[in-house]
Amino acid sequence: KNEVEQSPQNLTAQEGEFITINCSYSVGISALHWLQQHPGGGIVSLFMLSSGKKKHGRLIATINIQEKHSSLHITASHPRDSAVYICAVSRPGNQFYFGTGTSLTVIP
Amino acid sequence: EPEVTQTPSHQVTQMGQEVILRCVPISNHLYFYWYRQILGQKVEFLVSFYNNEISEKSEIFDDQFSVERPDGSNFTLKIRSTKLEDSAMYFCASSEGQATNYGYTFGSGTRLTVV
């Protein structure tokens, strides 16, 4: 049973395209996190949100608590955005659940 | 920018041996975490640590695992008797407050290979 589901699993886009990655979760959460995992394996925390919307550069993350759904958008995608994007949720008591990730490839 | 540092980056060990994975969290952070990622699978939470004790652990974190903050800077994960299925990338993370409020910073990981 997956507490966190992501779609799509794999995504290929042309440079410049607008990209959306979706995340749905089935448990009550304290916060939702979007992470980026580079081909070398390192993980970077992109966003943590518990309501509304956050923006950082070309990245936008939104969450709808009632629908238990979040989206990560990338505007004007670039080949350097190619990575695995992971949705994770944190629950009271510091328990975390991770999605399986979305592998994004941006082609020049 | 402050970093979480993990050593070694890659460790190979024989089945049954003990391994210690080391992490140096960001200096003003108070909460520490270990995660693992088996090749091709999703990241899994192992344990969180605050105020010198475990605050939360997952089902994976059984008696063969232990964590310690021996000297106020290092945060270690010990696996007592490694099994083949312990082969994974192990990530350390730290946060200033509870990650539910502050977010967290990951280290670059230690790839553990058990042979």
Backbone of each chain as ProteinMPNN parsed JSONL, in Angstrom:
{"seq_chain_A": "KNEVEQSPQNLTAQEGEFITINCSYSVGISALHWLQQHPGGGIVSLFMLSSGKKKHGRLIATINIQEKHSSLHITASHPRDSAVYICAVSRPGNQFYFGTGTSLTVIP", "coords_chain_A": {"N_chain_A": [[0.87, -1.196, 0.0], [0.679, 2.147, -0.95], [1.239, 5.123, 0.548], [1.733, 7.487, -0.642], [1.344, 8.611, -3.861], [2.647, 9.134, -7.062], [2.495, 10.819, -10.222], [3.382, 11.578, -13.622], [5.252, 8.44, -13.834], [7.468, 8.513, -15.44], [8.774, 11.086, -17.477], [9.227, 12.864, -20.392], [10.358, 15.783, -21.884], [10.471, 18.588, -24.118], [12.942, 21.101, -24.251], [12.03, 24.13, -22.731], [9.352, 23.596, -22.424], [6.348, 23.565, -20.394], [6.031, 21.943, -17.362], [4.31, 19.516, -15.432], [4.073, 17.759, -12.446], [2.433, 15.365, -10.543], [1.074, 14.627, -7.28], [-0.467, 12.528, -5.01], [-1.904, 11.79, -1.846], [-2.708, 9.654, 0.914], [-2.93, 9.818, 3.614], [-3.29, 11.612, 6.744], [-1.538, 14.639, 7.012], [1.289, 16.591, 8.153], [2.927, 18.189, 6.661], [3.911, 18.636, 3.229], [6.482, 17.606, 1.063], [8.607, 18.473, -1.607], [11.168, 16.979, -3.381], [14.344, 16.838, -5.015], [16.189, 14.566, -6.824], [19.354, 14.019, -7.955], [21.116, 12.64, -10.831], [23.474, 11.527, -9.784], [22.664, 10.73, -7.299], [22.375, 12.395, -5.064], [20.217, 14.258, -2.883], [18.033, 16.999, -2.885], [16.19, 19.319, -1.07], [13.341, 20.861, -2.233], [10.837, 22.18, -1.801], [8.734, 22.809, 1.021], [5.523, 22.481, 2.052], [2.39, 23.313, 3.539], [0.041, 24.402, 2.93], [-1.653, 26.126, 0.262], [0.493, 27.754, -1.99], [3.811, 27.794, -3.289], [6.656, 29.482, -4.608], [9.679, 29.263, -6.367], [12.015, 30.61, -8.177], [11.884, 29.103, -11.294], [10.256, 27.144, -10.446], [7.201, 25.952, -9.134], [5.087, 25.093, -6.505], [2.11, 23.579, -5.478], [-0.58, 22.93, -3.2], [-3.481, 21.11, -2.308], [-5.272, 20.699, 0.345], [-7.751, 19.621, 1.037], [-8.327, 17.956, -1.104], [-6.187, 16.308, -0.943], [-3.85, 16.501, -2.537], [-1.065, 17.451, -4.513], [0.856, 19.528, -6.685], [3.754, 19.877, -8.699], [5.211, 22.308, -10.595], [7.167, 23.142, -13.423], [8.373, 25.822, -15.068], [9.343, 26.904, -18.354], [11.207, 24.758, -19.013], [14.443, 23.192, -18.672], [17.365, 21.438, -19.822], [19.014, 20.988, -17.549], [17.202, 20.599, -15.577], [16.635, 17.972, -15.557], [16.069, 15.173, -13.681], [15.172, 13.126, -10.847], [12.1, 13.626, -9.358], [10.737, 13.82, -6.226], [7.986, 13.26, -4.186], [7.112, 13.737, -0.856], [5.583, 13.066, 2.307], [5.115, 14.373, 5.539], [4.273, 13.377, 8.801], [2.654, 13.925, 11.965], [4.965, 13.535, 14.636], [7.208, 13.122, 13.187], [7.283, 11.095, 11.261], [7.829, 9.901, 8.016], [6.695, 9.562, 4.646], [7.382, 8.429, 1.409], [7.003, 9.102, -2.09], [7.387, 7.213, -5.145], [8.753, 8.609, -6.98], [9.275, 10.76, -9.86], [10.704, 10.484, -12.904], [12.314, 12.818, -14.729], [13.175, 13.899, -17.915], [14.639, 16.337, -19.797], [14.848, 17.399, -23.007], [17.212, 18.916, -25.145]], "CA_chain_A": [[0.0, 0.0, 0.0], [1.479, 3.358, -1.03], [0.596, 6.29, 1.126], [1.998, 8.609, -1.548], [1.379, 8.191, -5.262], [3.068, 10.19, -7.975], [2.332, 10.587, -11.652], [3.695, 10.267, -14.178], [6.498, 7.833, -13.341], [8.525, 9.0, -16.327], [8.313, 12.231, -18.257], [10.203, 13.452, -21.301], [9.856, 17.059, -22.374], [11.377, 19.431, -24.897], [13.382, 22.311, -23.561], [11.094, 25.24, -22.832], [7.988, 23.183, -22.113], [5.811, 23.669, -19.044], [5.947, 20.572, -16.847], [3.551, 19.302, -14.197], [4.183, 16.458, -11.785], [1.348, 15.292, -9.568], [1.267, 13.81, -6.091], [-1.66, 12.315, -4.181], [-1.564, 11.07, -0.632], [-3.916, 9.068, 1.513], [-2.871, 9.922, 5.068], [-3.243, 12.967, 7.269], [-0.148, 15.079, 6.989], [1.684, 17.881, 8.712], [3.488, 18.969, 5.554], [4.293, 17.897, 2.028], [7.797, 18.039, 0.613], [9.093, 18.109, -2.935], [12.607, 16.765, -3.36], [14.962, 16.586, -6.318], [17.321, 13.65, -6.715], [20.168, 14.137, -9.156], [21.595, 11.341, -11.318], [24.49, 10.99, -8.879], [22.019, 10.213, -6.099], [22.153, 13.388, -4.024], [18.842, 14.736, -2.749], [17.891, 18.394, -2.504], [14.834, 19.688, -0.704], [12.893, 21.989, -3.047], [9.739, 22.89, -1.15], [7.936, 22.219, 2.055], [4.307, 23.29, 2.136], [1.246, 22.746, 4.234], [-1.158, 24.987, 2.325], [-1.457, 27.143, -0.752], [1.39, 27.725, -3.139], [5.123, 28.403, -3.109], [7.371, 29.666, -5.876], [11.118, 29.509, -6.242], [12.537, 30.639, -9.548], [10.964, 28.539, -12.283], [9.506, 26.062, -9.811], [6.004, 26.328, -8.364], [4.444, 23.949, -5.859], [0.789, 23.873, -4.924], [-1.185, 21.84, -2.449], [-4.895, 21.203, -1.975], [-5.372, 19.821, 1.513], [-9.039, 18.915, 1.006], [-8.26, 16.889, -2.1], [-4.967, 15.515, -0.677], [-3.163, 16.511, -3.825], [-0.092, 18.516, -4.726], [1.494, 19.552, -7.998], [5.0, 20.613, -8.883], [5.28, 22.826, -11.955], [8.421, 23.744, -13.867], [8.155, 26.657, -16.255], [10.512, 27.065, -19.24], [12.105, 23.677, -18.595], [15.813, 23.219, -19.194], [18.004, 20.122, -19.611], [19.556, 20.828, -16.194], [16.102, 20.189, -14.69], [16.513, 16.519, -15.628], [16.314, 14.593, -12.359], [13.986, 12.465, -10.287], [11.397, 14.508, -8.424], [10.115, 12.953, -5.229], [7.018, 13.842, -3.265], [7.127, 13.063, 0.446], [4.725, 13.706, 3.291], [5.505, 14.181, 6.93], [3.15, 13.245, 9.704], [3.031, 14.226, 13.344], [5.91, 12.566, 15.17], [8.356, 13.026, 12.281], [7.228, 9.953, 10.349], [7.797, 10.36, 6.631], [6.384, 8.608, 3.587], [7.903, 8.928, 0.147], [6.546, 8.565, -3.355], [8.407, 6.481, -5.897], [9.508, 9.549, -7.81], [9.013, 10.98, -11.28], [11.959, 10.706, -13.617], [12.134, 13.843, -15.764], [14.252, 14.145, -18.882], [14.371, 17.486, -20.658], [15.695, 17.269, -24.199], [17.527, 20.241, -25.719]], "C_chain_A": [[0.893, 1.227, 0.0], [0.686, 4.524, -0.467], [0.718, 7.511, 0.209], [2.132, 8.062, -2.967], [1.753, 9.377, -6.129], [2.748, 9.801, -9.406], [2.823, 11.804, -12.429], [4.96, 9.688, -13.542], [7.689, 8.344, -14.135], [7.952, 10.106, -17.201], [9.469, 12.743, -19.101], [9.612, 14.708, -21.89], [10.918, 17.74, -23.232], [11.738, 20.653, -24.065], [12.373, 23.435, -23.792], [9.661, 24.883, -22.463], [7.644, 23.413, -20.643], [5.526, 22.251, -18.549], [5.131, 20.55, -15.571], [3.751, 17.883, -13.712], [3.166, 16.447, -10.648], [1.656, 14.322, -8.428], [-0.056, 13.728, -5.341], [-1.266, 11.503, -2.964], [-2.839, 10.662, 0.087], [-3.956, 9.202, 3.03], [-2.948, 11.386, 5.482], [-1.805, 13.418, 7.398], [0.05, 16.368, 7.769], [2.22, 18.783, 7.613], [3.799, 18.045, 4.396], [5.595, 18.497, 1.51], [8.018, 17.612, -0.834], [10.615, 18.087, -2.89], [13.09, 16.513, -4.782], [16.161, 15.681, -6.103], [18.076, 13.648, -8.034], [20.669, 12.765, -9.581], [22.667, 10.722, -10.429], [23.942, 10.474, -7.576], [21.712, 11.236, -5.036], [20.737, 13.93, -4.051], [18.857, 16.175, -2.253], [16.429, 18.652, -2.17], [14.433, 20.937, -1.482], [11.858, 22.832, -2.312], [9.23, 22.078, 0.025], [6.69, 23.078, 2.164], [3.202, 22.546, 2.856], [-0.06, 23.359, 3.748], [-0.729, 25.886, 1.186], [-0.412, 26.82, -1.797], [2.711, 28.355, -2.743], [5.823, 28.465, -4.448], [8.836, 29.927, -5.575], [11.709, 29.434, -7.631], [11.501, 30.13, -10.526], [10.099, 27.406, -11.711], [8.344, 26.619, -9.0], [5.418, 25.051, -7.78], [3.13, 24.403, -5.266], [0.288, 22.669, -4.14], [-2.651, 22.15, -2.189], [-5.148, 20.197, -0.857], [-6.671, 19.001, 1.473], [-8.994, 17.74, 0.044], [-7.05, 15.991, -1.904], [-4.152, 15.373, -1.953], [-2.21, 17.699, -3.892], [0.452, 18.406, -6.143], [2.79, 20.338, -7.918], [5.055, 21.023, -10.355], [6.682, 23.371, -12.213], [8.115, 24.542, -15.124], [9.464, 26.767, -17.041], [11.575, 26.028, -18.908], [13.43, 23.71, -19.357], [16.438, 21.847, -18.969], [18.579, 19.928, -18.207], [18.476, 20.498, -15.167], [15.941, 18.671, -14.678], [16.969, 15.903, -14.309], [15.098, 13.759, -11.998], [13.384, 13.397, -9.256], [10.541, 13.639, -7.511], [9.173, 13.779, -4.356], [7.076, 13.043, -1.96], [6.198, 13.804, 1.39], [5.252, 13.41, 4.688], [4.258, 14.227, 7.799], [3.589, 13.639, 11.095], [3.921, 13.138, 13.921], [7.074, 12.319, 14.239], [8.395, 11.758, 11.455], [7.065, 10.481, 8.933], [7.417, 9.225, 5.703], [6.772, 9.232, 2.254], [7.166, 8.316, -1.03], [7.7, 7.889, -4.077], [9.186, 7.372, -6.854], [9.019, 9.623, -9.246], [10.336, 11.306, -11.947], [11.718, 11.633, -14.796], [13.374, 13.947, -16.629], [13.836, 15.297, -19.765], [15.373, 17.469, -21.795], [15.957, 18.646, -24.795], [16.823, 20.445, -27.065]], "O_chain_A": [[1.773, 1.35, 0.851], [-0.395, 4.859, -0.951], [-0.087, 8.441, 0.277], [2.934, 7.166, -3.23], [1.241, 10.482, -5.952], [2.73, 8.622, -9.761], [2.699, 12.934, -11.957], [5.655, 10.378, -12.797], [8.768, 8.576, -13.591], [6.791, 10.059, -17.609], [10.553, 13.019, -18.589], [8.471, 14.697, -22.353], [12.114, 17.49, -23.08], [10.934, 21.159, -23.283], [11.923, 23.657, -24.916], [8.844, 25.77, -22.216], [8.517, 23.452, -19.777], [4.867, 21.464, -19.228], [5.24, 21.444, -14.732], [3.615, 16.925, -14.474], [3.059, 17.409, -9.888], [2.388, 13.346, -8.59], [-0.687, 14.749, -5.071], [-0.4, 10.631, -3.041], [-3.903, 11.251, -0.109], [-4.908, 8.752, 3.667], [-2.704, 12.285, 4.677], [-0.948, 12.656, 7.846], [-0.889, 17.126, 8.011], [1.996, 19.994, 7.627], [3.931, 16.833, 4.562], [5.789, 19.712, 1.513], [7.649, 16.504, -1.225], [11.26, 19.03, -2.433], [12.341, 16.038, -5.636], [17.043, 15.985, -5.3], [17.526, 13.323, -9.085], [20.651, 11.825, -8.786], [22.752, 9.497, -10.337], [24.668, 9.84, -6.811], [20.867, 10.986, -4.176], [20.127, 14.047, -5.114], [19.592, 16.524, -1.33], [15.535, 18.244, -2.912], [15.11, 21.961, -1.401], [11.993, 24.052, -2.214], [9.282, 20.848, 0.033], [6.795, 24.291, 2.351], [3.097, 21.321, 2.788], [-1.142, 22.894, 4.108], [0.409, 26.352, 1.142], [-0.429, 25.752, -2.409], [2.752, 29.314, -1.973], [5.616, 27.616, -5.315], [9.19, 30.689, -4.675], [11.885, 28.354, -8.194], [10.384, 30.643, -10.592], [9.308, 26.795, -12.429], [8.477, 27.612, -8.284], [5.271, 24.049, -8.479], [3.038, 25.459, -4.64], [0.689, 21.533, -4.395], [-3.022, 23.285, -1.891], [-5.226, 18.991, -1.096], [-6.678, 17.824, 1.836], [-9.541, 16.672, 0.319], [-6.896, 15.006, -2.627], [-3.815, 14.269, -2.381], [-2.502, 18.79, -3.401], [0.499, 17.321, -6.722], [2.91, 21.317, -7.182], [4.956, 20.181, -11.247], [7.299, 23.98, -11.339], [7.653, 23.992, -16.124], [10.551, 26.729, -16.465], [12.706, 26.374, -18.564], [13.523, 24.177, -20.492], [16.075, 21.158, -18.015], [18.623, 18.797, -17.722], [18.784, 20.157, -14.024], [15.182, 18.14, -13.867], [18.108, 16.09, -13.88], [14.123, 13.696, -12.747], [14.087, 13.9, -8.379], [9.732, 12.833, -7.97], [9.528, 14.849, -3.862], [7.088, 11.812, -1.978], [6.04, 15.021, 1.29], [5.765, 12.325, 4.963], [3.331, 15.002, 7.564], [4.787, 13.682, 11.375], [3.663, 11.951, 13.72], [7.858, 11.399, 14.468], [9.468, 11.377, 10.985], [6.27, 11.386, 8.68], [7.77, 8.069, 5.938], [6.52, 10.411, 2.007], [6.753, 7.157, -0.982], [8.853, 7.989, -3.658], [10.163, 6.938, -7.463], [8.43, 8.679, -9.773], [11.002, 12.28, -11.597], [11.012, 11.285, -15.742], [14.489, 14.068, -16.123], [12.791, 15.241, -20.413], [16.584, 17.519, -21.581], [15.037, 19.452, -24.936], [16.973, 21.497, -27.687]]}, "seq_chain_B": "EPEVTQTPSHQVTQMGQEVILRCVPISNHLYFYWYRQILGQKVEFLVSFYNNEISEKSEIFDDQFSVERPDGSNFTLKIRSTKLEDSAMYFCASSEGQATNYGYTFGSGTRLTVV", "coords_chain_B": {"N_chain_B": [[27.034, 27.83, 1.508], [25.54, 26.076, 4.208], [26.207, 22.584, 4.763], [25.202, 19.132, 4.915], [27.268, 16.569, 5.763], [28.404, 13.448, 4.661], [30.145, 10.455, 5.368], [31.688, 7.239, 4.724], [31.625, 7.884, 1.116], [31.164, 5.643, -0.322], [30.851, 2.339, 0.718], [32.025, -0.914, 1.041], [31.211, -4.018, 2.352], [31.564, -7.137, 4.087], [29.05, -9.623, 4.384], [27.478, -9.956, 7.503], [29.302, -8.448, 8.88], [29.911, -5.539, 10.921], [28.912, -2.191, 10.297], [29.566, 1.311, 10.319], [28.026, 4.228, 9.577], [28.678, 7.566, 8.872], [27.783, 10.923, 9.716], [27.799, 14.423, 9.479], [25.846, 16.761, 10.701], [24.261, 19.946, 9.927], [25.434, 22.697, 11.803], [23.766, 24.186, 13.613], [21.484, 22.752, 13.667], [18.902, 20.711, 15.066], [17.456, 18.404, 14.813], [17.709, 15.147, 13.547], [18.082, 12.741, 10.964], [17.836, 9.497, 9.439], [17.675, 7.942, 6.297], [16.957, 5.424, 3.83], [17.644, 4.152, 0.545], [16.984, 1.631, -1.443], [18.39, 0.306, -4.378], [16.743, 1.435, -7.209], [14.355, 1.633, -5.913], [11.952, 3.351, -3.783], [12.692, 6.121, -1.577], [13.107, 5.469, 1.884], [12.032, 6.045, 5.163], [14.012, 5.81, 8.077], [14.764, 6.568, 10.783], [14.308, 9.12, 13.269], [15.893, 11.627, 15.277], [16.315, 13.341, 18.259], [17.362, 15.572, 20.757], [19.186, 13.82, 21.876], [17.958, 11.346, 21.769], [16.025, 8.726, 20.202], [13.29, 9.806, 18.34], [11.389, 8.925, 16.6], [10.814, 5.94, 14.78], [10.964, 3.667, 12.002], [9.438, 0.599, 10.806], [11.471, -0.713, 9.587], [13.72, -0.141, 10.998], [15.117, -2.058, 12.923], [16.401, -4.229, 15.556], [19.002, -4.533, 14.672], [19.927, -2.125, 13.924], [21.288, 0.976, 15.042], [21.525, 4.28, 16.399], [23.569, 7.151, 17.065], [24.85, 10.017, 18.732], [27.738, 10.8, 19.186], [29.561, 12.841, 19.909], [28.568, 15.421, 19.804], [28.842, 16.547, 17.317], [29.048, 14.626, 15.245], [26.775, 12.271, 13.767], [25.757, 9.08, 13.884], [25.021, 6.02, 12.132], [24.674, 2.737, 12.937], [25.023, -0.51, 11.729], [24.612, -3.647, 12.826], [25.05, -6.417, 12.105], [25.517, -6.999, 9.062], [23.331, -7.614, 6.289], [22.697, -9.016, 3.042], [20.536, -7.684, 1.959], [20.691, -5.207, 3.086], [22.099, -3.609, 1.454], [22.21, -0.527, -0.005], [21.536, 2.975, -0.678], [22.299, 5.221, 1.796], [20.957, 7.94, 3.38], [21.585, 10.814, 5.257], [19.949, 13.377, 7.093], [19.231, 16.704, 8.266], [17.512, 19.056, 10.371], [16.507, 22.337, 11.392], [14.407, 22.756, 13.127], [11.492, 20.87, 13.929], [10.964, 18.906, 11.092], [8.583, 19.07, 9.865], [7.881, 21.666, 10.075], [10.138, 23.128, 9.343], [11.462, 22.062, 7.152], [14.155, 20.205, 5.615], [17.68, 19.374, 5.288], [19.562, 17.398, 3.156], [22.26, 15.027, 3.237], [24.803, 13.873, 0.91], [24.792, 11.177, 0.731], [25.627, 7.721, 1.498], [26.778, 5.01, -0.197], [26.118, 1.779, 0.452], [27.396, -1.372, 0.056], [26.801, -4.697, 0.435], [28.468, -7.691, 0.497]], "CA_chain_B": [[25.792, 27.351, 2.124], [25.836, 24.932, 5.1], [25.962, 21.278, 4.173], [25.261, 17.91, 5.707], [28.39, 15.806, 5.196], [28.371, 12.021, 4.977], [31.318, 9.655, 5.014], [32.295, 7.417, 3.408], [30.636, 7.991, 0.045], [30.863, 4.277, -0.732], [31.463, 1.342, 1.592], [31.766, -2.314, 0.721], [31.445, -4.801, 3.551], [31.134, -8.53, 3.979], [27.844, -10.001, 5.121], [27.756, -10.307, 8.892], [30.168, -7.453, 9.505], [29.301, -4.306, 11.415], [29.331, -0.959, 9.625], [29.136, 2.584, 10.902], [27.925, 5.301, 8.601], [28.865, 8.808, 9.625], [27.13, 12.124, 9.198], [27.982, 15.653, 10.247], [24.724, 17.639, 10.366], [24.494, 21.388, 10.0], [25.812, 22.886, 13.204], [22.704, 24.688, 14.481], [20.299, 21.918, 13.528], [18.602, 19.972, 16.278], [16.774, 17.159, 14.484], [18.551, 14.372, 12.64], [17.312, 11.664, 10.347], [18.44, 8.58, 8.485], [16.802, 7.339, 5.295], [17.69, 4.577, 2.903], [17.037, 3.941, -0.762], [17.458, 0.458, -2.165], [18.518, 0.634, -5.797], [15.528, 1.306, -8.01], [13.15, 1.733, -5.091], [11.731, 4.679, -3.218], [13.352, 6.465, -0.326], [12.37, 4.991, 3.058], [12.419, 6.635, 6.439], [14.505, 4.865, 9.07], [14.743, 7.017, 12.174], [14.577, 10.517, 13.584], [16.668, 11.713, 16.526], [16.258, 14.691, 18.815], [17.663, 15.665, 22.187], [19.945, 12.621, 22.231], [17.211, 10.098, 21.77], [15.195, 8.459, 19.036], [11.939, 10.334, 18.488], [10.496, 8.137, 15.764], [11.529, 4.991, 13.924], [10.09, 2.888, 11.155], [9.507, -0.86, 10.999], [12.756, -1.186, 9.057], [14.752, 0.141, 12.004], [14.992, -3.103, 13.945], [17.472, -4.296, 16.562], [20.343, -4.518, 14.095], [20.28, -0.737, 13.681], [21.328, 1.894, 16.178], [22.038, 5.603, 16.071], [24.272, 7.756, 18.184], [25.484, 11.298, 18.495], [28.765, 10.552, 20.207], [30.423, 13.942, 20.326], [27.953, 16.722, 19.579], [28.869, 16.969, 15.914], [28.746, 13.486, 14.395], [25.544, 11.51, 13.964], [26.139, 7.836, 13.227], [24.114, 4.886, 11.991], [25.414, 1.48, 13.012], [24.313, -1.723, 11.364], [25.424, -4.595, 13.592], [25.409, -7.629, 11.368], [24.921, -6.626, 7.786], [22.765, -8.63, 5.416], [22.754, -8.599, 1.64], [19.438, -6.745, 1.676], [21.006, -3.87, 3.612], [22.738, -2.833, 0.384], [21.338, 0.613, -0.333], [22.09, 4.293, -0.421], [21.821, 5.72, 3.083], [20.993, 9.405, 3.434], [21.397, 11.518, 6.518], [19.366, 14.709, 6.922], [19.054, 17.426, 9.522], [16.645, 20.227, 10.291], [16.653, 23.279, 12.491], [13.335, 22.387, 14.036], [10.794, 19.717, 13.361], [10.984, 19.042, 9.624], [7.256, 19.43, 9.421], [7.808, 23.124, 10.061], [11.343, 23.787, 8.865], [12.131, 21.424, 6.025], [15.407, 19.591, 6.04], [18.805, 19.344, 4.364], [20.099, 16.053, 3.01], [23.627, 14.75, 2.819], [24.907, 13.307, -0.44], [24.55, 9.745, 0.806], [26.66, 6.675, 1.527], [26.321, 3.799, -0.881], [26.583, 0.588, 1.146], [27.289, -2.622, -0.698], [27.094, -5.868, 1.269], [28.799, -8.814, -0.408]], "C_chain_B": [[26.107, 26.132, 2.998], [25.429, 23.619, 4.457], [25.892, 20.208, 5.242], [26.295, 17.012, 5.022], [28.297, 14.348, 5.626], [29.661, 11.347, 4.527], [31.121, 8.204, 5.447], [31.219, 7.583, 2.344], [30.23, 6.604, -0.445], [31.575, 3.328, 0.216], [31.032, -0.046, 1.147], [32.107, -3.128, 1.961], [30.968, -6.233, 3.33], [29.897, -8.759, 4.838], [28.233, -10.442, 6.537], [28.635, -9.309, 9.618], [29.339, -6.264, 9.984], [29.798, -3.124, 10.596], [28.815, 0.241, 10.399], [29.161, 3.631, 9.805], [27.902, 6.621, 9.372], [28.251, 10.006, 8.913], [27.516, 13.289, 10.097], [26.849, 16.593, 9.839], [25.144, 19.098, 10.375], [24.518, 21.803, 11.464], [24.671, 23.38, 14.097], [21.413, 23.872, 14.368], [20.157, 21.009, 14.744], [17.972, 18.611, 16.027], [17.575, 16.446, 13.407], [17.798, 13.128, 12.194], [18.233, 10.752, 9.546], [17.346, 8.011, 7.597], [17.637, 6.348, 4.5], [16.903, 4.448, 1.606], [17.704, 2.738, -1.399], [17.409, 0.78, -3.655], [17.21, 0.388, -6.544], [14.241, 1.434, -7.234], [13.034, 3.122, -4.484], [12.523, 4.866, -1.929], [12.465, 6.004, 0.836], [12.925, 5.64, 4.315], [12.911, 5.537, 7.386], [14.246, 5.371, 10.489], [14.915, 8.526, 12.243], [15.112, 10.602, 15.017], [16.657, 13.147, 16.994], [16.589, 14.625, 20.295], [18.286, 14.364, 22.698], [19.113, 11.362, 22.391], [16.379, 9.967, 20.494], [13.8, 9.003, 19.286], [10.927, 9.553, 17.654], [11.339, 7.135, 14.988], [10.519, 4.175, 13.15], [10.254, 1.401, 11.47], [10.85, -1.416, 10.519], [13.825, -1.114, 10.141], [14.611, -0.848, 13.139], [16.248, -3.147, 14.812], [18.874, -4.292, 15.964], [20.832, -3.082, 13.84], [20.382, 0.02, 15.002], [21.874, 3.227, 15.697], [22.641, 6.219, 17.32], [24.761, 9.121, 17.764], [26.609, 11.381, 19.525], [29.468, 11.795, 20.734], [29.846, 15.312, 20.041], [28.055, 17.234, 18.16], [28.514, 15.825, 14.979], [27.41, 12.857, 14.766], [25.752, 10.21, 13.189], [24.983, 6.845, 13.176], [24.956, 3.633, 11.988], [24.483, 0.348, 12.591], [25.157, -2.87, 11.896], [25.897, -5.782, 12.79], [24.756, -7.514, 10.006], [24.431, -7.845, 7.012], [22.825, -8.101, 3.985], [21.703, -7.532, 1.345], [19.627, -5.379, 2.324], [21.715, -3.012, 2.574], [21.77, -1.76, -0.096], [22.157, 1.879, -0.254], [21.467, 4.785, 0.884], [22.035, 7.234, 3.123], [20.781, 9.868, 4.87], [20.757, 12.868, 6.199], [19.285, 15.378, 8.279], [18.131, 18.601, 9.3], [16.782, 21.052, 11.553], [15.613, 23.025, 13.569], [12.67, 21.155, 13.481], [10.625, 19.919, 11.866], [9.613, 19.371, 9.083], [7.097, 20.942, 9.353], [8.985, 23.777, 9.352], [11.903, 23.209, 7.572], [13.472, 20.882, 6.474], [16.428, 19.587, 4.917], [19.379, 17.948, 4.356], [21.605, 16.076, 2.793], [23.615, 14.078, 1.451], [24.842, 11.788, -0.449], [25.8, 8.901, 0.917], [26.071, 5.462, 0.836], [26.936, 2.597, -0.168], [26.336, -0.632, 0.282], [27.705, -3.761, 0.216], [27.307, -7.058, 0.34], [28.921, -10.124, 0.39]], "O_chain_B": [[26.857, 25.251, 2.579], [24.45, 23.544, 3.715], [26.447, 20.356, 6.331], [26.188, 16.737, 3.827], [28.131, 14.049, 6.808], [30.193, 11.632, 3.454], [30.447, 7.956, 6.447], [30.032, 7.438, 2.635], [29.112, 6.402, -0.918], [32.764, 3.492, 0.489], [29.854, -0.314, 0.911], [33.171, -2.948, 2.554], [30.095, -6.5, 2.504], [29.738, -8.148, 5.895], [29.186, -11.196, 6.732], [28.705, -9.323, 10.847], [28.227, -6.024, 9.515], [30.976, -3.063, 10.242], [27.768, 0.188, 11.045], [30.195, 3.881, 9.186], [27.207, 6.767, 10.378], [28.211, 10.08, 7.685], [27.556, 13.159, 11.32], [26.884, 17.163, 8.748], [26.254, 19.434, 10.786], [23.721, 21.321, 12.268], [24.629, 23.002, 15.267], [20.378, 24.259, 14.91], [21.14, 20.597, 15.36], [17.952, 17.759, 16.915], [18.061, 17.074, 12.466], [17.0, 12.551, 12.933], [19.272, 11.181, 9.042], [16.26, 7.652, 8.053], [18.866, 6.418, 4.493], [15.683, 4.609, 1.57], [18.85, 2.813, -1.841], [16.489, 1.449, -4.125], [16.652, -0.709, -6.517], [13.154, 1.356, -7.807], [13.916, 3.963, -4.657], [12.956, 3.907, -1.29], [11.242, 6.129, 0.785], [14.137, 5.761, 4.492], [12.303, 4.471, 7.483], [13.598, 4.7, 11.292], [15.573, 9.133, 11.398], [14.815, 9.75, 15.855], [16.953, 14.064, 16.228], [16.142, 13.72, 21.0], [17.966, 13.879, 23.783], [19.522, 10.42, 23.071], [16.077, 10.948, 19.814], [13.188, 8.708, 20.312], [9.74, 9.53, 17.977], [12.458, 7.449, 14.583], [9.374, 4.007, 13.571], [11.09, 1.005, 12.283], [11.306, -2.458, 10.99], [14.731, -1.947, 10.183], [14.056, -0.527, 14.19], [17.056, -2.218, 14.801], [19.844, -4.067, 16.688], [22.014, -2.862, 13.573], [19.654, -0.263, 15.953], [22.6, 3.29, 14.705], [22.293, 5.878, 18.451], [25.051, 9.359, 16.592], [26.444, 11.961, 20.598], [29.925, 11.81, 21.877], [30.591, 16.291, 20.04], [27.434, 18.24, 17.817], [27.764, 16.018, 14.023], [26.976, 12.903, 15.917], [25.908, 10.236, 11.968], [24.103, 6.828, 14.037], [25.843, 3.471, 11.151], [23.334, 0.258, 13.025], [26.296, -3.051, 11.467], [27.086, -6.102, 12.82], [23.596, -7.882, 9.82], [25.011, -8.93, 7.066], [22.983, -6.903, 3.753], [21.947, -6.598, 0.581], [18.804, -4.485, 2.128], [21.912, -1.816, 2.789], [20.658, -2.054, -0.534], [23.31, 1.871, 0.176], [20.247, 4.763, 1.044], [23.144, 7.73, 2.927], [19.912, 9.372, 5.587], [21.007, 13.434, 5.135], [19.271, 14.711, 9.314], [17.984, 19.086, 8.178], [17.123, 20.549, 12.623], [15.905, 23.074, 14.764], [13.244, 20.466, 12.638], [10.192, 20.983, 11.423], [9.483, 19.889, 7.974], [6.238, 21.434, 8.622], [8.844, 24.873, 8.811], [12.76, 23.84, 6.952], [13.873, 21.093, 7.619], [16.089, 19.772, 3.748], [19.655, 17.373, 5.409], [22.152, 17.028, 2.235], [22.558, 13.757, 0.908], [24.837, 11.173, -1.515], [26.884, 9.301, 0.493], [25.018, 4.952, 1.219], [28.155, 2.424, -0.189], [25.217, -0.888, -0.162], [28.831, -3.786, 0.714], [26.455, -7.389, -0.484], [29.192, -11.176, -0.188]]}, "name": "protein", "num_of_chains": 2, "seq": "KNEVEQSPQNLTAQEGEFITINCSYSVGISALHWLQQHPGGGIVSLFMLSSGKKKHGRLIATINIQEKHSSLHITASHPRDSAVYICAVSRPGNQFYFGTGTSLTVIPEPEVTQTPSHQVTQMGQEVILRCVPISNHLYFYWYRQILGQKVEFLVSFYNNEISEKSEIFDDQFSVERPDGSNFTLKIRSTKLEDSAMYFCASSEGQATNYGYTFGSGTRLTVV"}
